[in-house]
Amino acid sequence: MSSKKPPVHTVPHGDGWANKREGADRVSKTFPTKRAAQQAGRETARGEKTEHVIHKQDGTIGEKNSYGGDPYPPKG
């Protein structure tokens, strides 16, 4: 059993973008652009060795990146 941190999601938020932990009620920080939010979210996910989920403007998932905790060799 791992004590993996919940994934970090980069999501549209009001007029800008924000990063939010999966399962959290509130966003952690807001950004004026998707690029800035994505960069901060990636750094957080890398530092915590968890997944970074990047959403599109419409809220659907556009991209997922994992920074640790993956089974090796990959299943499948």
C-alpha positions in Angstrom: 0.0 0.0 0.0 1.4 3.4 -0.9 0.9 6.7 0.7 0.8 8.5 -2.7 -0.5 12.0 -2.7 -3.7 12.8 -4.6 -3.2 14.0 -8.2 -2.9 17.7 -9.0 -5.4 19.0 -11.5 -4.9 22.2 -13.6 -8.5 23.5 -14.2 -10.2 26.5 -15.6 -11.2 28.8 -12.8 -13.2 32.0 -13.2 -11.3 34.2 -15.7 -8.1 32.2 -15.3 -6.7 28.9 -14.3 -6.0 27.1 -11.0 -4.4 24.0 -9.5 -6.5 21.8 -7.3 -5.9 18.5 -5.5 -8.2 15.7 -6.4 -10.9 15.5 -3.7 -10.2 19.1 -2.4 -13.1 21.5 -2.2 -11.0 24.6 -2.9 -8.3 25.5 -5.4 -4.8 26.0 -4.0 -3.7 28.9 -6.2 -5.0 30.8 -9.2 -3.1 31.9 -12.3 -4.0 34.3 -15.2 -3.0 31.8 -17.9 -3.2 28.0 -18.4 0.5 27.9 -19.1 1.4 29.4 -15.7 -1.0 27.1 -13.9 0.3 24.1 -15.8 3.9 24.9 -15.0 3.2 25.3 -11.3 1.0 22.1 -11.3 3.8 20.2 -13.0 6.3 21.3 -10.4 4.0 20.3 -7.5 3.3 16.9 -9.1 7.0 16.3 -9.7 8.0 17.3 -6.2 5.3 15.0 -4.7 5.8 12.2 -7.2 2.1 12.1 -8.2 0.0 12.6 -11.3 -0.7 15.9 -13.0 -4.0 16.1 -14.8 -4.4 19.0 -17.2 -8.0 20.0 -18.2 -9.2 21.8 -21.3 -11.2 25.0 -21.2 -14.4 23.0 -21.3 -13.4 21.0 -18.2 -12.6 17.7 -20.0 -9.2 16.1 -19.4 -6.7 17.0 -22.1 -3.5 15.4 -20.8 -2.2 13.4 -17.9 1.4 13.2 -16.8 2.7 10.9 -14.1 5.8 11.8 -12.0 6.5 8.6 -10.0 4.8 5.7 -8.4 4.2 3.9 -11.6 4.6 0.1 -11.8 7.7 -1.0 -13.6 7.6 -2.6 -16.0 4.3 -1.0 -17.1 1.3 -3.3 -17.1 -0.3 -4.0 -20.5 
